[in-house]
C-alpha cells in the first residue's frame, strides 16, 4: 500500500467513525464535561483552604505547651482545694462544690486533649 493510499484510507475511516456519532452522544459528552468542570472548580476551592499557612496572628493565638501545662496545673490545684472543701461541706454547699468539680473536670479533660 502506497503512502497516499494509506492516508486516503485513514481519512475515510475517520470520516466514517465521526459520521456515526449522533447528536445525543455529543450532548451527553458536553453535559459530562460541564459536570467535570464544576467538580474541578469545587475541588480547587477546597484545596485552597487547606494550603493556607497560619499567620503570625494565628500562631500567637494558640497557646504553647508550657502555657497549657501551667493552666492544667492550676486546674488540678483548684480541684484539690474544692475536693477538700466538698468533704467538709454539707447540704447545698456540697451540691454547689460538686457542680464546680464537674466543671473543673471538663476543663481538665480539654486541657489534657490539647497537650
C-alpha positions in Angstrom: 0.0 0.0 0.0 1.4 3.3 -1.0 1.7 6.2 1.4 -1.0 8.3 -0.4 -3.4 5.3 -0.4 -2.8 4.8 3.3 -3.5 8.5 4.0 -6.7 8.3 2.0 -7.8 5.1 3.8 -7.2 6.8 7.2 -9.2 9.9 6.2 -12.1 7.7 5.0 -12.0 5.7 8.3 -12.0 8.9 10.4 -14.9 10.4 8.4 -16.9 7.1 8.8 -16.3 7.0 12.6 -17.2 10.7 13.1 -20.4 10.4 11.0 -21.6 7.6 13.2 -21.6 9.8 16.3 -25.1 11.1 17.0 -26.1 14.5 18.3 -27.3 12.7 21.5 -23.7 11.5 22.1 -22.4 15.0 21.6 -24.9 16.4 24.1 -24.1 13.8 26.6 -20.4 14.5 26.3 -20.9 18.2 26.7 -23.0 17.6 29.9 -20.3 15.3 31.2 -17.6 17.9 30.6 -19.7 20.6 32.3 -20.1 18.5 35.4 -16.4 17.7 35.3 -15.5 21.4 35.2 -17.8 22.1 38.2 -16.2 19.3 40.2 -12.7 20.5 39.4 -13.6 24.1 40.5 -15.2 22.8 43.7 -12.1 20.7 44.4 -9.8 23.7 43.7 -11.8 25.7 46.2 -11.5 23.1 48.9 -7.7 22.6 48.4 -7.1 26.4 48.5 -8.4 26.5 52.1 -6.1 23.6 53.1 -3.0 25.1 51.7 -3.3 28.4 53.6 -0.4 28.9 56.0 -1.2 30.1 59.5 -0.4 33.8 60.0 1.7 35.0 62.9 -1.5 36.3 64.5 -2.9 32.8 64.4 0.2 31.4 65.9 0.1 33.9 68.7 -3.5 33.0 69.5 -2.6 29.3 70.0 -1.3 28.6 73.5 2.1 27.0 73.8 2.5 23.6 75.5 4.0 25.3 78.6 1.0 27.7 78.9 -1.4 24.8 78.6 0.6 22.8 81.1 0.5 25.7 83.6 -3.2 26.0 83.2 -3.6 22.3 83.8 -1.5 22.5 87.0 -3.6 25.4 88.2 -6.8 23.5 87.4 -5.5 20.5 89.4 -4.7 22.6 92.4 -8.1 24.2 92.3 -9.7 20.8 92.1 -7.8 19.6 95.2 -8.9 22.6 97.1 -12.6 22.2 96.0 -12.5 18.5 96.9 -11.2 19.3 100.4 -14.0 21.9 100.9 -16.5 19.4 99.5 -15.5 16.8 102.1 -16.3 19.2 104.9 -19.4 20.8 103.4 -23.0 19.7 103.9 -26.3 20.2 102.0 -26.5 22.9 99.4 -22.8 23.8 99.6 -21.9 20.2 98.9 -24.0 20.3 95.7 -22.5 23.6 94.6 -19.0 22.3 95.1 -19.9 19.1 93.2 -21.1 21.2 90.2 -17.8 23.1 90.3 -15.8 19.9 90.4 -17.7 18.7 87.3 -16.9 21.9 85.5 -13.2 21.7 86.5 -13.1 18.1 85.3 -14.4 19.2 81.9 -11.7 21.9 81.7 -9.1 19.5 82.8 -10.0 17.0 80.0 -10.0 19.7 77.4 -6.5 20.9 78.5 -5.3 17.3 78.5 -6.6 16.9 75.0 -4.6 20.0 73.9 -1.3 18.6 75.1 
